[in-house]
Amino acid sequence: MIKVSCVSYLNSIPFVSGLRILESEKLITLSLDTPADCAAKLIRGEVDLGLIPVATIPLVPGGQIVTDFCIGAKGAVKSVTLLSEVPLAQIKTILLDYQSRTSVNLTRILAKEFWRISPAWQAGEAGFENQIRGNVAGVVIGDRSLQMRDGFPYVYDLSEEWFKFTNMPFVFACWVTTKHLQKEFIDRLNAVFAAGIDAIPALVEQLKGNADFYKASEDYLKNFLQYNLDDSMRKAMDLFLEKVRAL
């Protein structure tokens, strides 16, 4: 049975929807994790397939990208942000979200090459969001970003900033395996993922029944995320990894 780790954020619900089908068919076992934990499990050999941050792909021994899908955006994404009480030029320290290496590296690239600022960098720990005040900004990702962004006067959408910088989309995470997966299984993965993406309107309606549902979720899932790993996404991913190596 193939062991799979998938991100537990809102943006992965189309994938989780498909993976639950494969789980019911006894083809996989599924764990839901933070992006960083997805990568760590794959690197340690605890899972065979993971939805991992792009920046961690070079760290996976024998890792190879599979499926036609990813989590990305062409322009703003809303869920990957630099939150601040002051404009970029006044930021002295940036707290870095511990849940995704990709977002951290993207922030460093933008600071150096696009924003032209040189802040102090500080690794964030659980609860670091409460330290974002004054000239201390913070990279916040995932569902927390969607919920917190309206509380700050300066919100820099990292995918949108990358697009301004490069005129290219951005890939945050994609599916990577360390095993030789049969073509039939990959085809099945592609099929259930495509079905999950088509089912986003129905999945949103289900979410509306949850007490913690927030209205921004529907707009986010339907209008901001890009799931198809097309040629433009692959080229953007290559450029990002090239810049990560140069950091």
C-alpha positions in Angstrom: 0.0 0.0 0.0 1.3 3.4 -0.9 1.9 5.9 1.9 0.8 9.5 1.1 1.3 12.7 3.0 -0.9 15.7 1.9 -1.0 19.3 3.2 -3.8 19.8 5.7 -4.6 23.4 4.5 -7.8 24.5 2.8 -6.1 24.7 -0.6 -5.5 21.0 -0.7 -9.2 19.9 -0.2 -9.6 19.0 -3.9 -6.6 16.6 -3.5 -7.8 15.2 -0.2 -11.2 14.6 -1.8 -9.6 12.4 -4.4 -7.2 10.7 -2.0 -10.1 9.7 0.2 -11.4 7.7 -2.7 -8.1 5.9 -3.1 -8.0 5.3 0.6 -11.4 3.7 0.6 -10.2 1.5 -2.3 -7.3 0.4 0.0 -4.7 1.7 -2.5 -3.1 4.2 -0.1 -2.8 5.3 3.5 -3.2 9.0 4.0 -1.8 11.4 6.6 -2.6 15.2 6.7 0.4 17.4 7.7 1.9 20.8 7.4 3.9 21.5 4.3 7.2 21.2 6.2 6.1 17.8 7.7 5.1 16.5 4.3 8.6 17.1 3.1 10.2 15.8 6.3 8.3 12.5 6.1 9.2 12.1 2.4 12.9 12.8 3.1 12.9 10.3 6.0 11.3 7.6 3.9 8.1 7.5 6.1 5.9 8.1 3.1 6.2 7.3 -0.6 4.4 10.3 -2.0 4.0 13.8 -0.7 2.6 17.2 -1.6 5.8 19.1 -0.6 7.0 22.7 -0.8 8.9 23.3 -4.1 12.0 24.6 -2.3 12.4 21.2 -0.6 12.5 19.1 -3.8 16.3 19.3 -4.1 16.5 17.9 -0.6 14.6 14.7 -1.4 17.0 11.8 -2.4 15.8 10.4 -5.7 12.7 12.7 -5.6 10.8 13.1 -8.8 7.7 15.1 -9.6 4.6 13.1 -10.5 1.0 14.0 -11.5 -0.2 16.9 -13.6 -1.1 19.0 -10.6 0.3 21.4 -8.1 -0.7 24.2 -5.8 0.1 27.5 -7.5 -1.1 30.8 -8.6 -1.0 33.2 -11.5 -0.8 36.5 -9.6 -2.2 36.9 -6.2 -2.8 33.8 -4.0 -4.1 35.4 -0.8 -2.8 32.6 1.5 1.0 33.4 1.4 1.7 36.8 2.7 4.1 39.2 4.4 2.0 40.9 7.1 3.2 44.2 8.5 2.1 47.4 10.4 4.6 49.5 8.4 5.6 49.7 4.7 8.5 47.6 3.3 11.1 50.4 3.7 10.4 50.6 7.4 10.6 46.9 8.2 13.6 46.0 10.4 12.9 42.3 11.1 10.9 39.6 9.3 9.7 36.5 11.2 9.7 33.4 9.0 6.8 30.9 9.1 8.2 27.5 10.2 5.6 25.6 8.1 7.0 26.1 4.6 10.5 26.5 3.3 9.2 27.7 -0.1 7.5 30.8 1.3 10.6 31.6 3.3 12.9 31.4 0.3 10.5 33.4 -1.8 10.5 36.2 0.8 14.3 36.2 0.8 14.5 36.4 -3.0 11.9 39.2 -3.2 13.6 41.2 -0.4 17.0 40.9 -2.1 16.1 41.3 -5.8 12.8 43.1 -6.0 12.0 45.0 -2.8 15.7 45.9 -2.2 15.5 45.7 1.6 17.9 44.0 4.0 15.9 43.1 7.2 17.0 40.9 10.0 15.7 37.3 9.5 14.2 35.5 12.5 12.8 31.9 12.5 9.3 31.9 13.8 8.0 29.4 16.3 4.5 28.4 17.1 2.6 31.6 18.0 5.0 33.9 16.2 2.1 35.7 14.6 1.5 37.5 17.9 4.9 39.2 17.6 4.1 41.0 14.3 3.9 44.6 15.4 5.8 47.8 14.8 8.7 47.3 12.5 8.6 43.5 12.9 6.8 41.9 10.0 6.0 38.2 9.5 5.6 35.7 6.7 2.3 33.9 7.3 1.0 31.1 5.1 -2.1 28.9 4.7 -5.4 29.3 6.5 -3.9 31.6 9.1 -3.0 34.1 6.4 -6.6 34.1 5.0 -7.9 34.8 8.5 -5.3 37.4 9.6 -4.6 39.5 6.5 -7.5 41.9 7.1 -6.0 42.9 10.4 -2.9 44.5 9.0 -2.6 47.8 7.0 0.2 46.4 4.8 -0.3 43.0 3.2 2.2 41.8 0.6 0.9 38.8 -1.3 4.1 36.9 -2.1 2.7 35.3 -5.3 1.5 38.6 -6.6 4.9 40.2 -5.8 6.7 37.4 -7.6 4.4 38.0 -10.6 5.3 41.7 -10.6 9.0 40.8 -10.4 9.1 38.0 -13.1 5.7 38.2 -15.0 5.5 34.5 -14.2 3.1 32.3 -12.1 4.3 30.6 -9.0 4.3 27.0 -7.8 4.2 26.5 -4.0 3.9 22.8 -3.8 3.8 19.7 -6.1 3.6 16.0 -5.8 6.9 14.2 -5.4 7.7 10.5 -4.9 10.8 8.6 -4.0 9.4 5.4 -5.5 8.8 4.0 -8.9 5.0 4.3 -9.1 3.1 2.3 -11.7 1.7 4.3 -14.6 -1.7 3.0 -13.8 -1.5 4.4 -10.3 -0.3 7.8 -11.5 -3.1 7.9 -14.1 -5.6 7.1 -11.3 -4.1 9.9 -9.2 -4.5 12.4 -12.0 -8.1 11.3 -12.5 -9.2 11.6 -8.9 -7.3 15.0 -8.6 -9.1 16.3 -11.7 -12.4 15.1 -10.3 -11.6 16.8 -6.9 -10.9 20.1 -8.7 -14.1 19.9 -10.7 -15.9 19.3 -7.4 -14.7 22.5 -5.8 -18.1 24.2 -5.8 -19.7 21.2 -4.1 -16.8 21.0 -1.6 -17.3 24.7 -0.8 -21.0 24.0 -0.1 -19.9 21.3 2.3 -17.5 23.6 4.1 -20.3 26.1 4.6 -21.8 23.7 7.1 -18.7 24.0 9.4 -18.9 26.4 12.3 -15.4 27.7 11.5 -16.1 28.4 7.8 -15.0 31.9 6.8 -16.4 33.7 3.8 -13.1 34.3 2.1 -12.7 30.6 1.6 -15.1 30.4 -1.4 -13.4 33.2 -3.3 -10.0 31.8 -2.5 -10.7 28.3 -3.7 -12.6 29.3 -6.8 -10.7 32.3 -8.1 -7.1 32.4 -6.8 -5.6 28.9 -6.8 -4.1 27.2 -9.9 -3.9 23.5 -9.7 -2.7 22.5 -13.2 1.1 22.0 -13.5 1.4 23.3 -17.0 4.5 24.4 -18.9 4.3 28.0 -17.6 4.2 26.7 -14.0 7.2 24.4 -14.7 9.3 27.2 -16.1 8.4 29.4 -13.2 9.4 26.6 -10.8 12.7 26.2 -12.5 13.4 29.9 -12.2 12.6 29.9 -8.5 14.8 26.9 -7.8 17.6 28.6 -9.7 17.3 31.7 -7.5 17.1 29.6 -4.4 20.4 28.0 -5.3 21.9 31.5 -5.7 20.8 32.7 -2.3 
